[in-house]
Amino acid sequence: MLLIVIGAASSGLLLQVPDAEAFCGFYVARADVKLYNKSSQVAVVRHDNKTVMSMLNDFEGEMKDFALVVPVPVVLEEGQIHVADKALFEHLDAFSAPRLVEYHDPDPCRVYEAESWGMAKSAAPPMAGALRDERSRALGVTVEAQYTVGEYDIVILSATESGGLETWLIESGYRVPAGARRALQPYIRQGLKFFVARVNLKEQAATGLSWLRPLQFAFESPRFMLPIRLGMANSQGAQDLIVYLMTREGRVETTNYRTIKIPSDVEIPEFALTEFADVYRALFERALAKEGGRAVFTEYAWNMGWCDPCASDPLSSAELRELGVFWLDEANDTRGGAVPVQLTRLHVRYTAETFPEDLVFQETGDRENFQGRYIVRHPWKGEAGECS
């Protein structure tokens, strides 16, 4: 696998490198990211011009073959780069995924009585040493910084032209997918830098983990966007992207694509209790087809302090701070009341043809709660006495 999207990694190239030398109602199920074979997850925290982005890498293969290239607006300092906990994404997914709930109609006589009484219802990679500075300058590539963070060796690059950057990557031992030069070009024109990460095998072995922890980095930029075009250079078929956006004021939407809410509060038959994954997948694909494959779908928009119905508890203040929610203070608690964090879950299925531009976002003032919710209703089957 040469190239996939962020998290596998939606705003970036995945390249191969050579061998290293040295719910009100009863919750039943949720339609989580396991539904999709090619799915990536990105968590974005945004307030004013500050952004913290976390990417879950679902790379499968030998660790020595992993490398990631992500366009970033500035040269990142070492303190702006971290590794995060995979469990944070699992909790985000569980909390915000479309959910199935079931309701059992009560004895109609009891309902009648209750209503009549008025009761309420209830070390830096080796590439720099492998190529002389003179060669890098000739290619128009500058190594702006290099760090080892956790199990990742990281280089921050700038470039003046895409062919030079492509050549630099190839000469540094990366297997660059066909189409990379064209994909890199618009980011170079915008003056973006390139965050390049690959696995430090020694540090990875020290973690004792069989997977790669999410990469997280912070920066300041007036641009509120997620670059996805670079991940299409040699992608095969459509890819699913789940973006969790945490903001202070309100729901997030895209400005350059239509953002619509997934059909919700739909009553579905009882067989969905055991086949909810298939039912939701079909529902999503039908909604996508109706939009010609060119829409971004809101699957969840809610204050992080509570939910109804809840597929999972809200994330704690400590978890939110780990994700980079920098405006929370120690007094904020996500149990039982609103907190200054709005979570928007957007679902995109895209190809190079349907999404020719990167995703550009804006935070709105809309705080209306929304969730993808699907209902199985069981009619009363008991013996009802005469209602008096």
N, C-alpha and C positions, 0 to 999 in steps of 0.2 A: 504494500500500500504506500503510494508516494504522496498522495495529497488528499486530505479530507478537511472538514471545517472545524471552526473554533471549538474547543472542547474535545473535539477531534480535529480541527479547531476552527470554528467558524470564521474568524477573521484572519486565518493564516494558512500558509502552506505547511504541510507536513512533508518533510524530505527524508530520504534515507541517507545515512552517513556510513562511512566505512568502519571496520572494526576499530574499537578504541585501543589505543596502545597502552600504555600504562592505564357530621351533617344534620336541624330539627327533624327528627325522624332517626331511624337506625341506619348508621353507615354500613354499607355492604362492601363496596369496592371502589377503586379509583382507576381512572385511565391515565396511568403514569407513563414516563418516557420509555419503559420497557416495551411498550406497544410497537415501537418503531425500530427497524433494523439499522438505519443510518441516522442516528439522532445525536445532536450535540447540545450541550447545556452551557450557558453563560450567565453569570450573575453580575449585574451592573448596579452600582450605587452611585447616585448622582445628586449633587446639590451645588447651586451656583455654577462655577466652572470646574469644580472638582469631581473627578471620576475615579472610582475604584472598580476594577474589572477582574473577575475570577473566571477561569476557564477550566472546565473538567475535561481532561483528556481521556477519551475512551479508546485510545490506541491499543491494538492487539498485535502482538508480535514480540520479537526480541528487543530488549531495551536499547541495544546498541543501534538499532535501526530507527530510533525516534529522533526527530528534529522538528522544530516548530519555528515558523517565521510569521510575525505579526506586525503590521504597520502600526506605529505609535506616533503621536504628534510631537513628542519632545524626547530628548536624551534622558533616559531614566537613571536616577541615582540608585546605588545599591540598597539604600534604606526604603526605596519605593517598591521593591520587589520582594515577594514572600511566597511561601508555599502554604496552601490552605488545607482544610480537612474535607475529605470526600463526603463525610457524613453531613456536612452543611447542605450539600446539593440534594442528598437523599431526603433531608428534612424539608427543604424548600419544595421539592417535587411532591412529597406526601401532603404538605399543607395546601398546595395550590392546584393540584391536579383535578380535572373534571371528576365529579363523583356521582355515584349511584346511591340513592336512598330508597328505602321502602317504607310504606305506610300501611298500617292495618286498620281498616275501618272498624270502629267500635260497635258494640251493640247499639242499634238505633234508638232503643228505648232509653238507654243510659244517656245518650247524647241529648235526647229530648228533655230528660229531667234536668241535666246539667244546665242546658240553655234556659229552661224555664225558671231556674233558680238564679239565673244571672251569673253563673260561675264562669271565670275566665278559662279559656283553653290553654290547656297547657303548651577547577581551577580552570578557570577559563579554558575554553576549547583550544585545541592545538592549531587552529587555522591561522591565527595571527603569526605564530612562529613559522608556519609552513610557507607563508608568502611574505616576501620582503615588503617593507613600507613603500618602496619605490614601485613595485608591481601594483600594489593597491592604488597608489596615486594615479598610475597610468590607466587603471580601469575606472577611475572616478569614484572609488570606494574608500570611505574613511571609517576606521574602527574607533568609535566615539568612547566606548567604555566596555569593560568586560569584568564579569563577576562569577563566583560560584555561590549559588543560593540553594540551600538544601541539597537535593540530588540533581540539580540542574547547573550546567555550565551555560552562561549567558553572555552574548555579545550584542552590543547596540551599534548598528551600522547606519551610515548615511551614504547616499549615492547620487551621482549626477545624471546617470542614464541607466536604463534597465538592462541593456546588453552587458554593460560592465559589471553590474551586480550579479547577473546570471553567471557570467564567466568566473567571477570571484568565488561564488558558491561552488561551482563545479571544480575549480582548481583547489578549493579547500576540502574537497572530498565529499560534497553533497551530491546526491543524485537528484537533479532538478527535473521536474516533470515538463513535458512538452507544453508550450503555451505560457510558461512562467514569465518570459520576457514581456509579453503583451500584458499579462496580469499585473506585473510590477510597475509598469509605466505610469499609470494614472496616479499612483501613490507618490512616485518620485516627483511628478509634476506639481503635486500639492506640497512638496517639501517635507513629507513625513519621513521619520526614521524607521528602522527595522529592528525589531526585537527578535533575536535568534536564540533559541534554547535547544539544548540537547542533553541527554542523560549522562551524568558523571557516574559511571558504573560502580566505582568504589563507594561513592556516597549513597547510591541507590541500594547497594548490598547492605550498607550499615543501617538502613531504615528497617530492614526485615520485611518489607512490604512487597507483594507480588504485583502491585499496580502503581501507577504514577499519581502522585498527589496533585491536586489542582494548582495551577500557577496563578498568582494574583499580583497585579501591579496597579499603582496609583499615579495619577498625573493631573495637571491642570490644563484645560483647553476650552475655548468657547464652543468647540464642536461636540455635539451630543450625538454620536453615531457609532455604528458597529460595522466594520469593513468585512463584507462577505465575498466580494468578487475574487479575492486572491484564492479563496478555497474552492473555486470552480475550475481552476486551470486544467485539471484532468479528472474532475469528478464524473462518476458514471451514474446517471439517473438522478432523480430528485433526492434531496436530503432534507431531513427535519431538523429544525433548530428551535429550542425552547430558550427564551430569554426571560430571566427574572429581573425586573427593574425595581429598585427600591429608591423612592424619592421622598421628599419631605411634605409636599403640598398635595399632590393628586395623581390621578391616573396618567400613564404614559401612552402615547400613540406615535405612529410613524407619520412623517410629514410628506414623504415622497411616494408612499403607497397607501392604498385604502386600508384603514384599520376598522374591522367590524367585530362585533361580539359573536362568539360561537352560539348557535341555537341552544337555548337553555329552557329549563322548567318543562321539559318534554316528558310526557307519560309514555312509557314503553312497556311491552308485554313481560310477563313473568319469566319467560325463558332467559331474559337478559340477566337474571340473577347469576347464572353460570356462564354467560357468554358476553359479559359487559365489554370486554376488550374488543371483540369483533363488532359489537353494536356501535361503540363509540368510534372505532376506526372508520366504519362505513358512514357514520354521520358526518365525521370530519371531511372525508373524501367527497361526499355529496356537496357539502357547503363550499369546499374548495373548487369543485367543478363549476358550481353556479357562478363563481367569481372569475372564471377563466384561469384559475391557478395563480392569480396576481394579487391576492389579498393577504393581509396579516391579521391573524385572529386573536382576539382577546379571550383567554380562557379563564382568567381570574383577575379581579381588581378589588382589593379590600384593605382595610387598615390592619397592620400586622398584630394589633393587640387582641383581636378576637375573630371569630368566624361562626357561621351558622348555616348549615351543619358543618361540623369540623371533621375533616378526614384525618387530621393530626393536630396536635397542639401547636399554637403559634411558636415561632422561634423565640428563644429567650433573648433578653438584652445582651447577654454575653455572646450568644451566637451571632446576633446582628452586628455587634462590634467586630467580631472575627471576620465578617464579610466586608467590613469597611464602613459601616454606618457611623461616621465620625461625629455626628451631631448629637448622638445619644449621651446622656450623662448617667451616672450611677443610680440616680433616683428613678429613671424610667424602668417600668416593668411591663412585660408583655402578657401578663395574666390578668384578665378580668376588666380591661379598660383600654381605651384608645391610647396609642403612642404616636409620636411624630414620624411614623414610617408607613408609607403607602406601598403596597406590593402590587405590581402589575405583571401578570404572566402572559407573554405573547408567544404564539406558535406560528412558525413560518415553515412552509414546505416550498423549496425553491429549486430552480434550475437557472442556468445562465440565460436562458431565453425569457423566463418569466420574471426574473429579478435582475435586470441588467445594472442596477445601481446598488451601492451600499445602503444599509438601513440608516435613515436619519430620524432621530426621535425629538419629541418635545414633551415636556411635562405640562399637563393641563391643570385647571382648577377643579376638575370633576372628582368628587369623592364618593360618588354613588357606588354602593356595593354591587358587585357582580360576580357570579361564578357559573361555570358550566355544571348544571345539576339535572339529573335524569331520574325519573320517579317510577317506581313499581308500586302500584296500589293494589292491596289485597282486599277484596270485598268481604263483608261480614258473612261468615258461613255457619255461625252457631245458631242455636234455637232462640228466637226472640219471643219473649212473652208479650202479652197485650200491653200497649203503652197507654197509661191512664193519665 
